[in-house]
Amino acid sequence: MMEKIQLAIHNPVLIAPICAWVLAQVLKVIIHVIVTKKWSWERIVGGGGMPSSHSATVGALATITFLTCGPGSFEFAFSTIFAIVVMYDAMNVRLETGRQGSFLNLLVNSESIKSKLDEVSKDLWPETIFKEYVGHTPTQVGVGLVIGIFIGWLASVLMK
């Protein structure tokens, strides 16, 4: 069992994406504090914001797979398609979900809607707050991807 743990710890295809995710999340917290002047525990593990930790993770995965397995490998093809799907989802589906969350928060918190919801049932509509930080702008995805590519390359150099 210990041997398997040692192998996992020294597997650059596992370690690079994890390190890229951690770096992106730390940067996300720092940037959030600088921009808003407020600390938010949700920013530590939450989605959305600058940079995209999803993009950093899959960017590192595709990069380290390219450098480890080669451009003609099944693993590289799979990790690249996976990265494209994740980044597309972050910029489109999840970004739109966040925008809808913002609108729903405005709607649900308006006094006329609140009074109607109170009449219907407080159990069905407790003080609901929809998540607004869900997706990413193209810039946030791009910065996350650059972080991932850098961390993937760095892992390939350091973990030879």
C-alpha positions as CSV (number, residue, x, y, z in Angstrom):
1,M,0.0,0.0,0.0
2,M,2.8,2.4,0.9
3,E,4.5,1.7,-2.4
4,K,1.3,2.7,-4.3
5,I,1.1,5.9,-2.3
6,Q,4.7,6.7,-3.2
7,L,4.0,6.1,-6.9
8,A,1.0,8.4,-6.8
9,I,3.0,11.2,-5.0
10,H,5.7,11.0,-7.7
11,N,3.2,10.9,-10.6
12,P,3.6,14.2,-12.4
13,V,0.3,13.6,-14.3
14,L,-1.5,13.6,-11.0
15,I,0.6,16.2,-9.1
16,A,0.7,18.9,-11.8
17,P,-3.1,19.4,-12.0
18,I,-3.4,19.4,-8.2
19,C,-0.7,22.0,-7.8
20,A,-2.2,24.2,-10.6
21,W,-5.6,24.0,-8.9
22,V,-4.1,25.0,-5.5
23,L,-2.2,27.9,-7.1
24,A,-5.2,29.2,-8.9
25,Q,-7.4,29.0,-5.8
26,V,-4.8,30.9,-3.7
27,L,-4.5,33.5,-6.4
28,K,-8.3,33.7,-6.6
29,V,-8.5,34.5,-2.9
30,I,-5.7,37.1,-3.1
31,I,-7.3,38.8,-6.1
32,H,-10.7,38.8,-4.5
33,V,-9.4,40.4,-1.3
34,I,-7.5,43.0,-3.3
35,V,-10.4,43.9,-5.5
36,T,-13.2,43.8,-2.9
37,K,-11.3,44.5,0.3
38,K,-13.3,41.7,1.8
39,W,-12.3,38.2,3.0
40,S,-14.6,35.4,1.7
41,W,-14.3,31.8,2.9
42,E,-16.3,30.7,-0.2
43,R,-13.5,32.0,-2.5
44,I,-11.1,29.4,-1.1
45,V,-13.0,26.5,-2.7
46,G,-15.7,28.2,-4.7
47,G,-16.1,28.3,-8.4
48,G,-16.0,31.4,-10.6
49,G,-13.6,34.4,-10.4
50,M,-10.1,35.2,-11.5
51,P,-8.3,32.9,-12.4
52,S,-10.2,29.8,-13.4
53,S,-9.0,27.0,-11.3
54,H,-10.9,24.5,-13.6
55,S,-8.8,25.8,-16.6
56,A,-5.6,25.7,-14.6
57,T,-6.3,22.1,-13.6
58,V,-7.1,20.8,-17.1
59,G,-4.4,23.0,-18.7
60,A,-1.8,21.4,-16.4
61,L,-3.2,18.0,-17.1
62,A,-3.0,18.4,-20.9
63,T,0.4,19.9,-20.7
64,I,2.0,17.3,-18.5
65,T,0.4,14.6,-20.5
66,F,1.8,16.0,-23.7
67,L,5.2,16.2,-22.2
68,T,5.1,12.8,-20.5
69,C,3.2,10.7,-23.0
70,G,3.8,12.6,-26.2
71,P,1.5,14.3,-28.7
72,G,0.5,11.1,-30.5
73,S,-0.7,9.3,-27.3
74,F,-4.2,8.4,-26.4
75,E,-3.7,10.0,-23.0
76,F,-2.8,13.4,-24.6
77,A,-5.8,13.3,-26.9
78,F,-8.1,12.4,-24.1
79,S,-6.8,15.1,-21.7
80,T,-6.9,17.8,-24.5
81,I,-10.6,17.0,-25.4
82,F,-11.4,16.9,-21.7
83,A,-9.7,20.3,-21.2
84,I,-11.6,21.8,-24.1
85,V,-15.0,20.6,-22.8
86,V,-14.3,21.9,-19.2
87,M,-13.1,25.3,-20.5
88,Y,-16.1,25.6,-22.9
89,D,-18.5,24.7,-20.1
90,A,-16.9,27.3,-17.7
91,M,-17.1,30.1,-20.3
92,N,-20.6,29.3,-21.6
93,V,-22.9,27.1,-19.5
94,R,-21.6,28.0,-16.1
95,L,-21.1,31.7,-16.9
96,E,-24.7,31.9,-18.0
97,T,-25.9,30.0,-14.9
98,G,-24.1,32.7,-12.7
99,R,-25.8,35.4,-14.7
100,Q,-29.2,33.8,-14.1
101,G,-28.4,33.5,-10.4
102,S,-27.8,37.2,-10.3
103,F,-31.1,37.9,-11.9
104,L,-33.0,35.4,-9.7
105,N,-31.4,37.0,-6.6
106,L,-32.7,40.4,-7.7
107,L,-36.1,38.9,-8.4
108,V,-36.5,36.8,-5.3
109,N,-35.4,39.7,-3.1
110,S,-37.9,42.2,-4.5
111,E,-40.6,43.1,-2.0
112,S,-43.5,42.2,-4.3
113,I,-42.1,38.8,-5.0
114,K,-41.2,38.2,-1.4
115,S,-44.7,38.9,-0.2
116,K,-46.1,36.5,-2.8
117,L,-43.6,33.8,-1.8
118,D,-44.4,34.2,1.8
119,E,-48.1,33.6,1.0
120,V,-47.3,30.4,-0.9
121,S,-44.9,28.8,1.6
122,K,-41.9,29.7,3.6
123,D,-40.9,26.1,3.5
124,L,-40.6,26.1,-0.3
125,W,-38.8,29.4,-0.5
126,P,-36.6,30.0,2.5
127,E,-34.3,32.9,2.2
128,T,-32.8,31.6,-1.0
129,I,-29.6,33.0,-2.4
130,F,-28.5,31.7,-5.7
131,K,-24.8,31.3,-6.5
132,E,-23.6,34.0,-8.8
133,Y,-19.9,33.0,-9.0
134,V,-20.3,29.9,-11.0
135,G,-18.6,30.4,-14.4
136,H,-15.8,32.4,-16.0
137,T,-15.2,35.0,-18.5
138,P,-12.8,34.2,-21.4
139,T,-10.1,36.2,-19.7
140,Q,-10.4,34.2,-16.5
141,V,-10.3,31.0,-18.4
142,G,-7.3,32.2,-20.4
143,V,-5.3,33.2,-17.3
144,G,-6.2,29.8,-15.7
145,L,-5.0,28.0,-18.8
146,V,-1.7,29.9,-18.8
147,I,-1.2,29.0,-15.1
148,G,-1.9,25.4,-16.0
149,I,0.5,25.2,-18.9
150,F,3.2,26.8,-16.8
151,I,2.7,24.4,-13.8
152,G,2.5,21.4,-16.2
153,W,5.8,22.4,-17.8
154,L,7.4,23.1,-14.4
155,A,6.3,19.7,-13.1
156,S,7.8,18.0,-16.1
157,V,11.1,19.8,-15.4
158,L,11.1,19.2,-11.6
159,M,9.8,15.7,-11.5
160,K,12.1,14.0,-14.1
